[in-house]
Amino acid sequence: MPTFTRRLPVDVSAERLFAWHDHRGAFERLVPPWQPVELETFEGIRNGQRAILGLGPGPVKLRWVAEHHAFIPDRQFQDVQVKGPFARWEHTHRMIPKGPDQSVLEDHVEYRLPLAPLSEWLGSGTAQTQIDRMFAYRHRVTREDLARHARYNLSSQIIAITGSTGLIGEALVAFLTTGGHRVVRLVRSRSEVARYAGRADERAAYWNVERGEIDAAALEGVDSVIHLAGENVFGLRWTVEKKRRITESRTRGTRLLSEALARLDHPPTTLLSASASGIYGDRGDTCLTEDVPSGDGFLADVCRQWEASTAPAADAGIRVVNLRIGLVLTPSGGLLGTMLPAFHLGLGGTVGDGGTYLPWIALDDVLYAVLHLLATNLNGPVNLSAPEPVTQRVFAQALGDILRRPTAVRVPEAVVRAIAGEAAEEIALKSVRMVPAALANSGFSFAYPSLDSALRHLLGKPPSSA
């Protein structure tokens, strides 16, 4: 029977390493973003408890049911496939002590492919390669997440999050809960509150921006708030109604939340409120730090109003940070997720000559920057983008090189304008050379500062030197 073993030394105790795994969020953090996997049910890692995963897209989704065994507190647990894609799968997680602040994570897997032994004769090498690729990613995330939490050693907080089911929000909930924090998700229907009632380190509270309603009492005792909610700006054309939703979901939502926090008997100390790189407008190759004035255009105007809507919280003495978030990279969605199908087919390229700048940032670094901002005393605008912004041309070439695909396609700007109108001018054709001066000056270090390192991590590709 094929086996696989991979070990990872980490600079935390075996107990802390085990505690990190003893959260629903660990399963979510460890799923490689290039795999269409959804954690549907998680009971825990004690003997007999199960996790159910959905594999693949919508109508063709398969179920992987794993049951946990061989549980030893602070040292070991095992997940065994009850139903799933393998003929057999037994994965033992061992946390081996090496000192008071050092340990080794050992992942040992015994598996059998379906239709064995024929499948193992034909495809055992491919299976081992894919398993190694998956565990290399898992170990990078485990090591870096643990190192970030250990570095800041932030006391356990209760953190409220809006937009918690979005691309950033879900990852942020998983990251924070594995670090020992508890999360209050602000959700838009009262029926949805019950969905989170059984989770150990999560609960939900109701708010509805359109109705102007928020369960403020549920926010009493919250230490920090992270506000991410807002209408998606992407779309082929912006109608008058779409632009209204983009604006009001941000301005009304932020003001509703800020006013509610200001009225609390015990308000939170910190509000991290999303904004966007769009505040700078189209600025060519100008280097944009936080002290550069905002620019022109619809999104710049929206962002100015968005940031101004946090005033009630700031006036109440709450530390407010405006997160000017760039283009967040992950194969799960956003810019990279949208581009990948075309690039895989060899149809990747640029809009026009590719000279516009993209203020990109790896999703993991967004999470680490948020933790940094929770643990430090920065306030005001903070650019969330990588220290090395690149042009469209450089981005396309880097992605094409990693995927080993050509990037010769050039879409004329006039075609994009004809299809998307104002949305094209504000998103696809805009040049924003944003740099994270406030983060850099406050001592933050990026896990993936270069585009090559970020893309190889997110896509599970070996380093260029390999």
C-alpha positions as a Markdown table, in Angstrom:
| # | Residue | x | y | z |
|---|---|---|---|---|
| 1 | Met | 0.0 | 0.0 | 0.0 |
| 2 | Pro | 1.4 | 3.5 | -0.9 |
| 3 | Thr | 2.4 | 5.7 | 2.0 |
| 4 | Phe | 3.4 | 9.3 | 2.3 |
| 5 | Thr | 5.3 | 11.0 | 5.2 |
| 6 | Arg | 6.2 | 14.7 | 5.5 |
| 7 | Arg | 7.7 | 16.4 | 8.6 |
| 8 | Leu | 7.7 | 20.1 | 9.5 |
| 9 | Pro | 9.8 | 21.7 | 12.4 |
| 10 | Val | 8.0 | 24.6 | 14.0 |
| 11 | Asp | 9.0 | 27.1 | 16.6 |
| 12 | Val | 6.1 | 26.5 | 19.0 |
| 13 | Ser | 5.4 | 23.8 | 21.6 |
| 14 | Ala | 3.7 | 20.6 | 20.6 |
| 15 | Glu | 0.7 | 21.7 | 22.7 |
| 16 | Arg | 0.4 | 25.0 | 20.8 |
| 17 | Leu | 0.8 | 23.1 | 17.5 |
| 18 | Phe | -2.0 | 20.7 | 18.5 |
| 19 | Ala | -4.3 | 23.5 | 19.7 |
| 20 | Trp | -3.9 | 25.2 | 16.3 |
| 21 | His | -5.2 | 22.0 | 14.6 |
| 22 | Asp | -8.1 | 21.7 | 17.2 |
| 23 | His | -10.2 | 24.3 | 15.4 |
| 24 | Arg | -12.6 | 24.2 | 12.4 |
| 25 | Gly | -10.5 | 27.0 | 11.0 |
| 26 | Ala | -7.4 | 24.8 | 10.6 |
| 27 | Phe | -9.2 | 22.6 | 8.1 |
| 28 | Glu | -10.2 | 25.7 | 6.2 |
| 29 | Arg | -6.7 | 27.2 | 6.3 |
| 30 | Leu | -5.2 | 23.9 | 5.1 |
| 31 | Val | -7.3 | 23.4 | 1.9 |
| 32 | Pro | -5.1 | 24.4 | -1.1 |
| 33 | Pro | -6.9 | 27.2 | -2.9 |
| 34 | Trp | -6.5 | 25.6 | -6.3 |
| 35 | Gln | -8.7 | 22.7 | -5.1 |
| 36 | Pro | -12.5 | 23.1 | -5.2 |
| 37 | Val | -13.1 | 21.9 | -1.7 |
| 38 | Glu | -15.7 | 23.1 | 0.9 |
| 39 | Leu | -15.8 | 22.2 | 4.5 |
| 40 | Glu | -19.5 | 21.4 | 5.0 |
| 41 | Thr | -19.6 | 19.9 | 8.5 |
| 42 | Phe | -17.0 | 19.8 | 11.2 |
| 43 | Glu | -17.7 | 18.1 | 14.6 |
| 44 | Gly | -14.1 | 18.1 | 16.0 |
| 45 | Ile | -11.1 | 15.8 | 16.0 |
| 46 | Arg | -12.0 | 13.6 | 19.0 |
| 47 | Asn | -12.6 | 9.9 | 18.5 |
| 48 | Gly | -15.7 | 9.3 | 16.4 |
| 49 | Gln | -16.2 | 12.9 | 15.4 |
| 50 | Arg | -16.5 | 13.6 | 11.7 |
| 51 | Ala | -15.7 | 16.2 | 9.0 |
| 52 | Ile | -17.6 | 16.3 | 5.7 |
| 53 | Leu | -16.0 | 17.9 | 2.7 |
| 54 | Gly | -17.6 | 18.8 | -0.6 |
| 55 | Leu | -15.3 | 18.1 | -3.6 |
| 56 | Gly | -15.7 | 19.8 | -6.9 |
| 57 | Pro | -18.1 | 22.4 | -8.4 |
| 58 | Gly | -21.8 | 22.6 | -7.8 |
| 59 | Pro | -23.8 | 19.8 | -9.5 |
| 60 | Val | -20.9 | 17.3 | -9.8 |
| 61 | Lys | -19.8 | 17.8 | -6.1 |
| 62 | Leu | -18.6 | 14.6 | -4.3 |
| 63 | Arg | -18.7 | 14.0 | -0.6 |
| 64 | Trp | -15.6 | 13.1 | 1.4 |
| 65 | Val | -16.6 | 11.9 | 4.9 |
| 66 | Ala | -13.7 | 11.6 | 7.3 |
| 67 | Glu | -14.0 | 10.1 | 10.8 |
| 68 | His | -11.4 | 10.8 | 13.5 |
| 69 | His | -9.6 | 8.2 | 15.6 |
| 70 | Ala | -6.4 | 7.5 | 17.6 |
| 71 | Phe | -6.9 | 10.8 | 19.5 |
| 72 | Ile | -4.1 | 11.5 | 22.0 |
| 73 | Pro | -4.4 | 15.0 | 23.7 |
| 74 | Asp | -1.7 | 17.4 | 22.6 |
| 75 | Arg | 0.0 | 14.7 | 20.5 |
| 76 | Gln | -2.0 | 13.0 | 17.8 |
| 77 | Phe | -5.2 | 12.5 | 15.9 |
| 78 | Gln | -6.1 | 10.6 | 12.8 |
| 79 | Asp | -8.7 | 11.0 | 10.1 |
| 80 | Val | -9.9 | 8.0 | 8.2 |
| 81 | Gln | -12.0 | 8.1 | 5.1 |
| 82 | Val | -15.5 | 6.6 | 5.5 |
| 83 | Lys | -16.7 | 7.8 | 2.1 |
| 84 | Gly | -14.7 | 9.5 | -0.6 |
| 85 | Pro | -12.5 | 9.4 | -3.7 |
| 86 | Phe | -9.9 | 7.0 | -2.4 |
| 87 | Ala | -10.2 | 3.2 | -1.9 |
| 88 | Arg | -8.5 | 3.9 | 1.5 |
| 89 | Trp | -7.2 | 7.0 | 3.3 |
| 90 | Glu | -5.7 | 7.1 | 6.8 |
| 91 | His | -4.0 | 10.3 | 7.7 |
| 92 | Thr | -2.2 | 10.5 | 11.1 |
| 93 | His | -1.2 | 13.9 | 12.4 |
| 94 | Arg | 1.5 | 13.7 | 15.1 |
| 95 | Met | 2.8 | 16.6 | 17.2 |
| 96 | Ile | 6.3 | 15.6 | 18.4 |
| 97 | Pro | 7.8 | 17.7 | 21.2 |
| 98 | Lys | 11.4 | 18.9 | 20.7 |
| 99 | Gly | 11.6 | 21.4 | 23.6 |
| 100 | Pro | 9.5 | 24.0 | 25.4 |
| 101 | Asp | 9.0 | 26.1 | 22.2 |
| 102 | Gln | 9.8 | 23.7 | 19.4 |
| 103 | Ser | 8.1 | 20.7 | 17.9 |
| 104 | Val | 7.7 | 18.7 | 14.7 |
| 105 | Leu | 4.5 | 18.1 | 12.8 |
| 106 | Glu | 4.5 | 14.7 | 11.1 |
| 107 | Asp | 1.8 | 13.9 | 8.5 |
| 108 | His | 1.7 | 10.2 | 7.7 |
| 109 | Val | -0.7 | 9.0 | 5.1 |
| 110 | Glu | -1.6 | 5.4 | 4.1 |
| 111 | Tyr | -3.8 | 5.3 | 1.0 |
| 112 | Arg | -5.0 | 3.2 | -1.8 |
| 113 | Leu | -6.2 | 4.6 | -5.1 |
| 114 | Pro | -9.6 | 3.5 | -6.6 |
| 115 | Leu | -9.4 | 0.5 | -8.9 |
| 116 | Ala | -6.1 | -0.7 | -7.3 |
| 117 | Pro | -3.8 | -2.3 | -8.1 |
| 118 | Leu | -4.2 | -1.2 | -11.7 |
| 119 | Ser | -4.5 | 2.5 | -10.8 |
| 120 | Glu | -1.4 | 2.3 | -8.6 |
| 121 | Trp | 0.6 | 0.7 | -11.4 |
| 122 | Leu | -0.6 | 3.4 | -13.9 |
| 123 | Gly | -0.8 | 6.5 | -11.7 |
| 124 | Ser | 1.0 | 6.1 | -8.4 |
| 125 | Gly | 3.7 | 8.6 | -9.3 |
| 126 | Thr | 1.1 | 11.2 | -10.3 |
| 127 | Ala | -0.8 | 10.6 | -7.0 |
| 128 | Gln | 2.4 | 11.0 | -4.9 |
| 129 | Thr | 3.3 | 14.2 | -6.7 |
| 130 | Gln | -0.2 | 15.7 | -6.1 |
| 131 | Ile | -0.1 | 14.6 | -2.4 |
| 132 | Asp | 3.3 | 16.1 | -1.9 |
| 133 | Arg | 2.2 | 19.3 | -3.6 |
| 134 | Met | -0.8 | 19.5 | -1.2 |
| 135 | Phe | 1.2 | 18.9 | 1.9 |
| 136 | Ala | 3.9 | 21.3 | 0.9 |
| 137 | Tyr | 1.2 | 24.0 | 0.8 |
| 138 | Arg | -0.3 | 22.9 | 4.1 |
| 139 | His | 3.1 | 23.0 | 5.8 |
| 140 | Arg | 3.8 | 26.5 | 4.5 |
| 141 | Val | 0.5 | 27.8 | 5.8 |
| 142 | Thr | 0.9 | 26.0 | 9.2 |
| 143 | Arg | 4.4 | 27.3 | 9.7 |
| 144 | Glu | 3.6 | 30.9 | 8.7 |
| 145 | Asp | 0.3 | 31.1 | 10.6 |
| 146 | Leu | 1.8 | 29.8 | 13.8 |
| 147 | Ala | 4.8 | 32.1 | 13.5 |
| 148 | Arg | 2.6 | 35.1 | 13.0 |
| 149 | His | 0.4 | 34.3 | 16.0 |
| 150 | Ala | 3.5 | 33.6 | 18.1 |
| 151 | Arg | 5.2 | 36.8 | 17.0 |
| 152 | Tyr | 2.4 | 39.1 | 18.2 |
| 153 | Asn | 1.2 | 36.9 | 21.0 |
| 154 | Leu | -2.0 | 38.9 | 21.0 |
| 155 | Ser | -4.3 | 38.2 | 24.0 |
| 156 | Ser | -7.5 | 36.4 | 23.0 |
| 157 | Gln | -10.0 | 38.8 | 21.6 |
| 158 | Ile | -13.7 | 38.8 | 20.6 |
| 159 | Ile | -13.7 | 40.2 | 17.1 |
| 160 | Ala | -16.8 | 41.1 | 15.1 |
| 161 | Ile | -16.6 | 40.8 | 11.3 |
| 162 | Thr | -18.9 | 42.0 | 8.6 |
| 163 | Gly | -18.6 | 40.4 | 5.2 |
| 164 | Ser | -17.4 | 37.2 | 6.9 |
| 165 | Thr | -18.6 | 34.9 | 4.1 |
| 166 | Gly | -16.6 | 36.8 | 1.4 |
| 167 | Leu | -13.3 | 35.9 | -0.1 |
| 168 | Ile | -11.3 | 37.7 | 2.6 |
| 169 | Gly | -13.8 | 37.3 | 5.4 |
| 170 | Glu | -13.9 | 33.4 | 5.4 |
| 171 | Ala | -10.1 | 33.2 | 5.4 |
| 172 | Leu | -9.9 | 35.8 | 8.1 |
| 173 | Val | -12.3 | 33.9 | 10.4 |
| 174 | Ala | -10.3 | 30.7 | 10.0 |
| 175 | Phe | -7.0 | 32.5 | 10.6 |
| 176 | Leu | -8.2 | 34.4 | 13.7 |
| 177 | Thr | -10.0 | 31.4 | 15.4 |
| 178 | Thr | -7.0 | 29.2 | 15.0 |
| 179 | Gly | -5.0 | 31.9 | 16.8 |
| 180 | Gly | -7.3 | 31.6 | 19.8 |
| 181 | His | -9.7 | 34.5 | 19.1 |
| 182 | Arg | -13.4 | 34.3 | 19.0 |
| 183 | Val | -15.5 | 35.7 | 16.1 |
| 184 | Val | -18.9 | 37.4 | 15.9 |
| 185 | Arg | -20.1 | 37.2 | 12.3 |
| 186 | Leu | -22.5 | 40.0 | 11.4 |
| 187 | Val | -25.0 | 38.4 | 9.1 |
| 188 | Arg | -27.9 | 39.9 | 7.1 |
| 189 | Ser | -30.8 | 37.7 | 8.1 |
| 190 | Arg | -32.1 | 36.6 | 11.5 |
| 191 | Ser | -32.5 | 33.0 | 10.3 |
| 192 | Glu | -28.8 | 32.9 | 9.4 |
| 193 | Val | -27.8 | 33.7 | 13.0 |
| 194 | Ala | -28.8 | 30.1 | 14.1 |
| 195 | Arg | -26.4 | 28.6 | 11.5 |
| 196 | Tyr | -23.4 | 29.4 | 13.7 |
| 197 | Ala | -25.0 | 28.6 | 17.1 |
| 198 | Gly | -23.2 | 25.3 | 17.5 |
| 199 | Arg | -19.6 | 26.5 | 16.7 |
| 200 | Ala | -17.2 | 26.7 | 19.6 |
| 201 | Asp | -15.3 | 29.8 | 18.6 |
| 202 | Glu | -17.9 | 31.6 | 16.4 |
| 203 | Arg | -21.3 | 33.1 | 16.8 |
| 204 | Ala | -23.4 | 35.5 | 14.8 |
| 205 | Ala | -25.3 | 38.7 | 15.2 |
| 206 | Tyr | -27.9 | 40.3 | 13.0 |
| 207 | Trp | -27.6 | 43.5 | 10.9 |
| 208 | Asn | -29.3 | 44.7 | 7.8 |
| 209 | Val | -28.0 | 47.8 | 6.0 |
| 210 | Glu | -31.0 | 48.4 | 3.7 |
| 211 | Arg | -33.4 | 48.3 | 6.7 |
| 212 | Gly | -31.0 | 50.2 | 8.9 |
| 213 | Glu | -31.1 | 47.5 | 11.6 |
| 214 | Ile | -28.3 | 46.1 | 13.8 |
| 215 | Asp | -28.3 | 44.0 | 17.0 |
| 216 | Ala | -26.1 | 46.4 | 18.9 |
| 217 | Ala | -26.5 | 44.5 | 22.2 |
| 218 | Ala | -24.7 | 41.5 | 20.6 |
| 219 | Leu | -21.7 | 43.8 | 20.1 |
| 220 | Glu | -21.3 | 44.7 | 23.8 |
| 221 | Gly | -18.0 | 43.3 | 25.0 |
| 222 | Val | -16.4 | 43.0 | 21.5 |
| 223 | Asp | -12.7 | 44.0 | 21.6 |
| 224 | Ser | -12.3 | 44.8 | 17.9 |
| 225 | Val | -14.4 | 45.1 | 14.7 |
| 226 | Ile | -13.3 | 44.3 | 11.1 |
| 227 | His | -15.7 | 45.8 | 8.6 |
| 228 | Leu | -15.4 | 44.2 | 5.1 |
| 229 | Ala | -19.0 | 44.2 | 3.7 |
| 230 | Gly | -19.9 | 46.0 | 0.5 |
| 231 | Glu | -21.5 | 45.4 | -2.9 |
| 232 | Asn | -19.2 | 43.7 | -5.4 |
| 233 | Val | -17.9 | 46.3 | -7.9 |
| 234 | Phe | -17.3 | 43.8 | -10.7 |
| 235 | Gly | -19.8 | 43.6 | -13.5 |
| 236 | Leu | -19.9 | 44.1 | -17.3 |
| 237 | Arg | -21.7 | 47.4 | -17.1 |
| 238 | Trp | -22.7 | 49.7 | -14.2 |
| 239 | Thr | -26.3 | 50.6 | -14.2 |
| 240 | Val | -27.6 | 53.5 | -12.1 |
| 241 | Glu | -29.0 | 51.0 | -9.7 |
| 242 | Lys | -25.7 | 49.1 | -9.5 |
| 243 | Lys | -23.8 | 52.3 | -8.7 |
| 244 | Arg | -26.3 | 53.1 | -6.0 |
| 245 | Arg | -25.8 | 49.7 | -4.4 |
| 246 | Ile | -22.0 | 50.1 | -4.6 |
| 247 | Thr | -22.1 | 53.5 | -2.9 |
| 248 | Glu | -24.8 | 52.9 | -0.3 |
| 249 | Ser | -23.7 | 49.4 | 0.8 |
| 250 | Arg | -20.4 | 51.1 | 1.8 |
| 251 | Thr | -21.5 | 54.5 | 3.1 |
| 252 | Arg | -24.8 | 53.5 | 4.8 |
| 253 | Gly | -23.3 | 50.2 | 6.1 |
| 254 | Thr | -20.2 | 51.9 | 7.6 |
| 255 | Arg | -22.2 | 54.7 | 9.2 |
| 256 | Leu | -24.8 | 52.3 | 10.6 |
| 257 | Leu | -22.0 | 50.2 | 12.2 |
| 258 | Ser | -19.9 | 53.1 | 13.4 |
| 259 | Glu | -22.9 | 54.8 | 15.0 |
| 260 | Ala | -23.9 | 51.6 | 16.7 |
| 261 | Leu | -20.4 | 51.1 | 18.1 |
| 262 | Ala | -20.2 | 54.7 | 19.3 |
| 263 | Arg | -23.4 | 54.1 | 21.4 |
| 264 | Leu | -22.2 | 51.0 | 23.2 |
| 265 | Asp | -21.6 | 51.2 | 26.9 |
| 266 | His | -18.3 | 49.4 | 26.3 |
| 267 | Pro | -17.2 | 50.1 | 22.7 |
| 268 | Pro | -14.4 | 48.2 | 21.0 |
| 269 | Thr | -10.9 | 49.6 | 21.0 |
| 270 | Thr | -10.4 | 49.2 | 17.3 |
| 271 | Leu | -12.3 | 49.4 | 14.0 |
| 272 | Leu | -10.5 | 48.1 | 10.9 |
| 273 | Ser | -12.8 | 49.4 | 8.1 |
| 274 | Ala | -12.3 | 48.4 | 4.5 |
| 275 | Ser | -11.6 | 50.9 | 1.8 |
| 276 | Ala | -9.9 | 50.2 | -1.6 |
| 277 | Ser | -7.0 | 51.2 | -3.8 |
| 278 | Gly | -9.6 | 52.8 | -6.0 |
| 279 | Ile | -9.4 | 55.9 | -3.8 |
| 280 | Tyr | -6.3 | 57.0 | -5.8 |
| 281 | Gly | -7.9 | 57.0 | -9.2 |
| 282 | Asp | -5.9 | 56.5 | -12.4 |
| 283 | Arg | -2.4 | 57.8 | -11.5 |
| 284 | Gly | -0.1 | 56.2 | -14.1 |
| 285 | Asp | 3.3 | 55.3 | -12.7 |
| 286 | Thr | 3.1 | 57.7 | -9.7 |
| 287 | Cys | 4.1 | 56.0 | -6.5 |
| 288 | Leu | 1.1 | 56.1 | -4.2 |
| 289 | Thr | 1.7 | 56.1 | -0.5 |
| 290 | Glu | -1.0 | 56.9 | 2.2 |
| 291 | Asp | -0.1 | 60.6 | 2.2 |
| 292 | Val | -0.9 | 61.1 | -1.5 |
| 293 | Pro | -4.2 | 62.9 | -2.1 |
| 294 | Ser | -7.1 | 60.9 | -3.4 |
| 295 | Gly | -7.8 | 60.9 | -7.1 |
| 296 | Asp | -10.8 | 61.3 | -9.5 |
| 297 | Gly | -13.6 | 59.1 | -10.7 |
| 298 | Phe | -16.6 | 57.2 | -9.3 |
| 299 | Leu | -14.7 | 54.7 | -7.2 |
| 300 | Ala | -12.4 | 57.4 | -5.7 |
| 301 | Asp | -15.5 | 59.4 | -4.7 |
| 302 | Val | -17.1 | 56.2 | -3.2 |
| 303 | Cys | -13.9 | 55.5 | -1.2 |
| 304 | Arg | -13.7 | 59.0 | 0.2 |
| 305 | Gln | -17.3 | 58.8 | 1.4 |
| 306 | Trp | -16.7 | 55.2 | 2.7 |
| 307 | Glu | -13.7 | 56.3 | 4.8 |
| 308 | Ala | -15.6 | 59.4 | 6.0 |
| 309 | Ser | -18.5 | 57.2 | 7.2 |
| 310 | Thr | -16.2 | 55.9 | 10.0 |
| 311 | Ala | -16.3 | 59.3 | 11.7 |
| 312 | Pro | -18.8 | 58.4 | 14.4 |
| 313 | Ala | -16.6 | 55.6 | 15.7 |
| 314 | Ala | -13.5 | 57.8 | 15.6 |
| 315 | Asp | -15.3 | 60.6 | 17.4 |
| 316 | Ala | -16.2 | 58.1 | 20.2 |
| 317 | Gly | -12.5 | 57.4 | 20.8 |
| 318 | Ile | -12.3 | 54.1 | 18.8 |
| 319 | Arg | -9.1 | 53.6 | 16.9 |
| 320 | Val | -10.0 | 53.6 | 13.2 |
| 321 | Val | -7.9 | 52.1 | 10.4 |
| 322 | Asn | -9.0 | 52.5 | 6.8 |
| 323 | Leu | -7.8 | 49.4 | 4.9 |
| 324 | Arg | -7.1 | 50.5 | 1.4 |
| 325 | Ile | -7.2 | 47.0 | 0.0 |
| 326 | Gly | -5.6 | 46.2 | -3.4 |
| 327 | Leu | -6.2 | 43.3 | -5.7 |
| 328 | Val | -6.2 | 40.2 | -3.5 |
| 329 | Leu | -4.7 | 37.2 | -5.1 |
| 330 | Thr | -6.1 | 33.7 | -4.7 |
| 331 | Pro | -7.2 | 31.0 | -7.2 |
| 332 | Ser | -10.5 | 30.9 | -5.2 |
| 333 | Gly | -11.8 | 34.1 | -6.8 |
| 334 | Gly | -11.0 | 37.7 | -7.5 |
| 335 | Leu | -8.5 | 38.8 | -10.2 |
| 336 | Leu | -6.4 | 35.6 | -10.2 |
| 337 | Gly | -9.4 | 33.2 | -10.1 |
| 338 | Thr | -11.0 | 35.1 | -13.0 |
| 339 | Met | -7.8 | 35.0 | -15.1 |
| 340 | Leu | -6.7 | 31.4 | -14.6 |
| 341 | Pro | -9.1 | 29.6 | -17.0 |
| 342 | Ala | -7.9 | 31.7 | -19.9 |
| 343 | Phe | -4.2 | 31.4 | -18.9 |
| 344 | His | -4.5 | 27.6 | -18.6 |
| 345 | Leu | -5.9 | 27.5 | -22.2 |
| 346 | Gly | -2.9 | 29.6 | -23.4 |
| 347 | Leu | -5.2 | 32.6 | -24.0 |
| 348 | Gly | -3.7 | 34.9 | -21.3 |
| 349 | Gly | -2.4 | 38.3 | -21.9 |
| 350 | Thr | -3.1 | 42.0 | -21.3 |
| 351 | Val | -5.5 | 44.8 | -22.0 |
| 352 | Gly | -3.8 | 47.2 | -24.4 |
| 353 | Asp | 0.0 | 47.4 | -24.0 |
| 354 | Gly | -0.1 | 46.1 | -20.4 |
| 355 | Gly | 1.5 | 49.2 | -19.0 |
| 356 | Thr | -1.0 | 49.9 | -16.2 |
| 357 | Tyr | 0.0 | 49.0 | -12.6 |
| 358 | Leu | -1.8 | 46.4 | -10.5 |
| 359 | Pro | -1.7 | 46.9 | -6.7 |
| 360 | Trp | -1.7 | 43.2 | -5.9 |
| 361 | Ile | -1.4 | 41.3 | -2.6 |
| 362 | Ala | -1.5 | 37.6 | -1.7 |
| 363 | Leu | -4.5 | 36.7 | 0.4 |
| 364 | Asp | -2.3 | 35.3 | 3.2 |
| 365 | Asp | -0.5 | 38.6 | 3.6 |
| 366 | Val | -3.9 | 40.4 | 4.0 |
| 367 | Leu | -4.6 | 38.1 | 7.0 |
| 368 | Tyr | -1.1 | 38.7 | 8.4 |
| 369 | Ala | -1.5 | 42.5 | 7.9 |
| 370 | Val | -4.8 | 42.5 | 9.7 |
| 371 | Leu | -3.3 | 40.7 | 12.7 |
| 372 | His | -0.4 | 43.3 | 12.7 |
| 373 | Leu | -2.9 | 46.1 | 12.7 |
| 374 | Leu | -4.9 | 44.6 | 15.6 |
| 375 | Ala | -1.7 | 44.3 | 17.6 |
| 376 | Thr | -0.2 | 47.7 | 16.9 |
| 377 | Asn | -1.5 | 51.3 | 17.3 |
| 378 | Leu | -1.6 | 52.5 | 13.7 |
| 379 | Asn | -4.6 | 54.5 | 12.7 |
| 380 | Gly | -5.9 | 56.3 | 9.6 |
| 381 | Pro | -5.4 | 55.0 | 6.0 |
| 382 | Val | -3.2 | 51.9 | 5.5 |
| 383 | Asn | -2.4 | 50.5 | 2.0 |
| 384 | Leu | -2.8 | 46.8 | 1.8 |
| 385 | Ser | -0.8 | 45.8 | -1.2 |
| 386 | Ala | 2.6 | 44.1 | -1.8 |
| 387 | Pro | 5.8 | 46.1 | -1.7 |
| 388 | Glu | 6.4 | 45.4 | -5.4 |
| 389 | Pro | 3.5 | 46.6 | -7.6 |
| 390 | Val | 3.8 | 45.4 | -11.2 |
| 391 | Thr | 2.4 | 46.3 | -14.5 |
| 392 | Gln | -0.2 | 44.1 | -16.3 |
| 393 | Arg | 2.5 | 43.0 | -18.7 |
| 394 | Val | 4.8 | 41.8 | -15.9 |
| 395 | Phe | 1.9 | 40.1 | -14.1 |
| 396 | Ala | 0.8 | 38.2 | -17.2 |
| 397 | Gln | 4.4 | 37.1 | -18.1 |
| 398 | Ala | 5.0 | 35.9 | -14.5 |
| 399 | Leu | 1.7 | 33.9 | -14.5 |
| 400 | Gly | 2.4 | 32.5 | -17.9 |
| 401 | Asp | 5.9 | 31.4 | -17.0 |
| 402 | Ile | 4.7 | 29.6 | -13.9 |
| 403 | Leu | 1.9 | 27.9 | -15.8 |
| 404 | Arg | 4.1 | 27.3 | -18.8 |
| 405 | Arg | 1.7 | 28.9 | -21.1 |
| 406 | Pro | 2.0 | 31.7 | -23.8 |
| 407 | Thr | 0.8 | 35.2 | -23.0 |
| 408 | Ala | 0.5 | 36.8 | -26.4 |
| 409 | Val | -3.1 | 37.9 | -26.3 |
| 410 | Arg | -3.7 | 41.6 | -26.4 |
| 411 | Val | -7.2 | 42.9 | -26.0 |
| 412 | Pro | -7.6 | 46.4 | -27.4 |
| 413 | Glu | -8.7 | 49.0 | -24.8 |
| 414 | Ala | -11.4 | 50.2 | -27.2 |
| 415 | Val | -13.0 | 46.7 | -27.1 |
| 416 | Val | -13.0 | 46.7 | -23.2 |
| 417 | Arg | -14.5 | 50.1 | -23.2 |
| 418 | Ala | -17.2 | 49.1 | -25.6 |
| 419 | Ile | -18.1 | 46.0 | -23.5 |
| 420 | Ala | -17.9 | 47.4 | -20.0 |
| 421 | Gly | -18.1 | 51.2 | -20.3 |
| 422 | Glu | -17.4 | 53.1 | -17.1 |
| 423 | Ala | -16.6 | 49.9 | -15.2 |
| 424 | Ala | -13.8 | 49.3 | -17.7 |
| 425 | Glu | -12.3 | 52.8 | -17.0 |
| 426 | Glu | -12.6 | 52.3 | -13.3 |
| 427 | Ile | -11.3 | 48.7 | -13.0 |
| 428 | Ala | -9.6 | 47.2 | -16.1 |
| 429 | Leu | -7.9 | 50.3 | -17.5 |
| 430 | Lys | -6.9 | 52.1 | -14.3 |
| 431 | Ser | -3.2 | 52.2 | -13.2 |
| 432 | Val | -2.6 | 52.3 | -9.5 |
| 433 | Arg | 1.0 | 52.0 | -8.4 |
| 434 | Met | 0.2 | 51.7 | -4.7 |
| 435 | Val | 2.8 | 50.8 | -2.1 |
| 436 | Pro | 2.4 | 49.9 | 1.6 |
| 437 | Ala | 4.4 | 52.7 | 3.3 |
| 438 | Ala | 2.5 | 52.6 | 6.6 |
| 439 | Leu | 2.9 | 48.8 | 7.0 |
| 440 | Ala | 6.6 | 49.0 | 6.1 |
| 441 | Asn | 7.3 | 51.8 | 8.5 |
| 442 | Ser | 5.5 | 50.0 | 11.3 |
| 443 | Gly | 7.7 | 46.9 | 11.0 |
| 444 | Phe | 5.4 | 44.6 | 9.1 |
| 445 | Ser | 7.0 | 41.8 | 7.0 |
| 446 | Phe | 5.4 | 40.2 | 4.0 |
| 447 | Ala | 5.4 | 36.4 | 3.7 |
| 448 | Tyr | 5.1 | 36.8 | -0.1 |
| 449 | Pro | 6.6 | 40.1 | -1.1 |
| 450 | Ser | 7.4 | 39.2 | -4.7 |
| 451 | Leu | 4.9 | 38.2 | -7.4 |
| 452 | Asp | 6.8 | 35.1 | -8.2 |
| 453 | Ser | 6.8 | 33.8 | -4.6 |
| 454 | Ala | 3.1 | 34.7 | -4.1 |
| 455 | Leu | 1.9 | 33.0 | -7.3 |
| 456 | Arg | 4.0 | 29.8 | -6.7 |
| 457 | His | 2.6 | 29.6 | -3.2 |
| 458 | Leu | -1.0 | 30.1 | -4.2 |
| 459 | Leu | -0.8 | 27.8 | -7.2 |
| 460 | Gly | 1.3 | 25.1 | -5.5 |
| 461 | Lys | 4.2 | 25.3 | -8.0 |
| 462 | Pro | 7.8 | 24.6 | -7.0 |
| 463 | Pro | 10.2 | 27.5 | -6.6 |
| 464 | Ser | 11.8 | 28.7 | -9.8 |
| 465 | Ser | 15.2 | 27.3 | -8.6 |
| 466 | Ala | 13.7 | 23.8 | -8.3 |
